[in-house]
Each structure stands twice: as structure tokens, then as C-alpha cells.
Amino acid sequence: MQGGHVTTPFGRRPVTLAVVKRQTAVAEIQQGKSADKWKVFRDASEAREVLGLQDRSLAVLDALLSFYPENELRQDEKLVVFPSNAQLALRAHGIAGATLRRHLALLVEAGLILRRDSANGKRYARKDKSGAIENAFGFDLSPMLMRAEELALLAQDVVAERMALRRAKENLTICRRDVRKLISAAMEEGAPGDWGSIEAVYITLVARIPRSPSLVQVTEILDELTLLREEILNRLEFQEKTQNNSTNGAQNECHIQNSKPESINELEPRSDKEQEAKPSKKPQPHSEPIKSFPLGLVLRACHEIVPYGPGGSIGSWRDMMNAAVVARSMLGISASAYQQACEVMGQENAAAVVACILERGGHINSAGAYLRDLTARASRGEFSLGPMLMALVRAADGAGRKMG
């Protein structure tokens, strides 16, 4: 194979160490290796953005491959094609000369082809007496054979990311629709709550969606819209339960008033012992589990908690809970107040609340009293962590945009 030596380009074109490295590497292609040139071309086309190529670059590469007579690139064959610029431009759909040279340079820079320049820079082949090609000067396709597996993996990753982006966009569309219609229904039917503020949050989130968003951008906005949807549903569900409890209480009262007197006497204890044995009926605290939120979202909202984690970082909920214990002591929150918060909210949410309090430390006079108040509200179903996190996320994003 002809790729085992290093040559420099003709004329004023400089050589880079990366090009030298690629020329050396093609000499180490596995013995007997082969690959379908059009399969490799399709993989390179899928991965064109990763490789830094444009559509015109692929048109030039397609033209170069068309000058190689076989469908398979083989290690034991000469893989140098030597068309003139005029021939290349014709097969690349009439591309202009300057544009052709620019995209040839991009293909070399991307590591898909190598230049094998002759002494005078012309492209040609020298044949032996039998007519077989003895030496050729032009463009070497060996890098495509060498990188066949790598290009296939790159193409798979690109396709997987494209599918993930498509699914994320679909989920974002559904979530947008859900939030919009839930807010409209709540406002039209007069559900209690500050739905105007919630609608403003929704409008702000939707306005952040770029025209051509990346997977990361779609995922971030989807997480926040999902959080907003859960908050809306939690409010509506709590309102429905409150109404049902009120209705059931009224029905029970009516039932007792309409019952016979002896039926009431049967419910009363008949002796002092029975009176002591009868448990007192106390109102039960709100026992509905509070939704836990993704750790990444909590850390995005609360940067100040990170240095309190083991080794100055937080990589798991266990790290977050350890950091919260350290932070609550620094904030002056008693162990009993934090324990009560854990029992009512759950350990993960209690740790997240401490992180939020730490983030807003300059605006809170007594962190311990504030945590006890939030715990009491959570026990009555009047507190949700979502709005607090979303407010901190918006504040952090706004500060980042101002600094940028």
C-alpha cells in the first residue's frame, strides 16, 4: 500500500504535525482490512457536524470516491485517486474552483483524505510496462479505511442524539400543551390560587426556547416545565382533597344529627376505664408524600450548598444530605427542627429546603424559625418545594446572562 511514507504538500501549503501523524498512522492499517466505501461515506455524512464538514464537503468527498473504481476500500490496494480540478468540479455538481479547494482542505483537516502531491503538484499515475499503476499522486483515501469503525460509532452517536432530541421535543410539546390548558382551566373555573403568576412563569419558560434548540437546552426547559406542571397538579389535587374532606365532614355531621339518640349513646364510653382506653381523636397532619426533585435541578438552583459536601462537591443525594447537616448547623437550625422537617417532607426534600435557605441566607432573619414555618405549612399541604426551586433557578439563570 502506498500510504506508508510521509510527504509534504506542494507549493505554499504548510504541513502540520497532525497531518504527519495521520500519514504515519495509515501505514498501520490492519493487514487485509477492507470496508465498503459507500458505507463509510454514509457514516461520515451522518457525523459531518462532528467532523466539521459542510454539505458541499460531502459532495466533494462523494466525487472523490466515484473516481475509485472498486466499491471496497482494501488495505492491499492503492487508494490514491488523481482527478483534475475540472473533473472533480463536474462530478461535484459544478462547484466553483475556489469553493472546491476550500472543501478539499476541510476534508484533509477532518482527517478523511490525505494529499499525495507530485514534484510539480500535478495529479497523475505512473504505470509499469504491463499497464498496472506503479505510483500515483493525488488524494489518498486510506484514512477513510483506517477510520471506518470510528466513523461508524460517531454516526451511531449522532443518530442516537438526534432521536433523543426528537423525543425530548415531543415531550416538551406535550408538556407545554398540558401546562397551558391546565392554567386556562384553573383560571376559567375560578380555582383559588395566583394563576396569573404561574402563567407568567410559563410564558417566561416558553420564551427561552430557541428556534433550533440543542438537546441540553430542550432538556433543561423540559425539566422546568415538568416541574411547573407537577406544581399545578399538586395544587389542583390538594384543592380537590380539601373540598372532598369538607363535603365528607358536612355529610358526617348531618348523619349524626339525623341519627337516633341511642345510637349516639352507643358511641360514648360506658365507664371511666373505657374513657381512658378510648384514644383521643386529634387532627392528623398532612401525610401526602411531597414530590422529590432531580438532584441536578436542586444543584442548579442552589450553588452555595456545594462546598459543604464531602470533599467540597456533591455527586449524590447522600452527599447532599451530609452537606445539609453541616449547613443547617452553620445557619443555626436546631437538630430537632431539621429532624421534624425530615419526618414531614422526607430527607431529600428537607436537605433541598436547607440548600434553598442557604442560597437565600441574606434575605432570611432566622433560618430555624423559617424552616419550622415551612415544615408546619408542609404538614398542612400548603407548601411545595417546586416554586422555591424555580425562583432560585430563574435568579441563577438571570445572573448568568448578566455576567455573560
Disulfide bonds with the S-S distance in Angstrom:
none
